[in-house]
Amino acid sequence: MLVIRCAACKNKLWKYDKIGQGEVLRCHKDRIIQFYSEKIIENDKFKCSCGKTIGIDKGTYIKMDLKAFVYTGTKRNK
């Protein structure tokens, strides 16, 4: 499980079940386990409470902005 945080303010955003060892390029919505704060969506963009854009809503997944977030935790192998 990974905990996704905002890179600017270090606020916890959500807990994500990452499968595989690659980078976090997208977060599939069905693998998001828990949201820590309110989901702020403006013009199909997921934003942190500080206003920084974390990713873009693409339907079944969120396309992540690689410089907008940091994460801690372990990735799960297939």
Secondary structure, DSSP 8 states (H G I E B T S, - for coil): -EEEEETTT--EEEEE--BSSS---EEEGGGEEEESS--EEETTEEE-TTS-EEEEE-SSEEEE-TTSEEEEE--B--
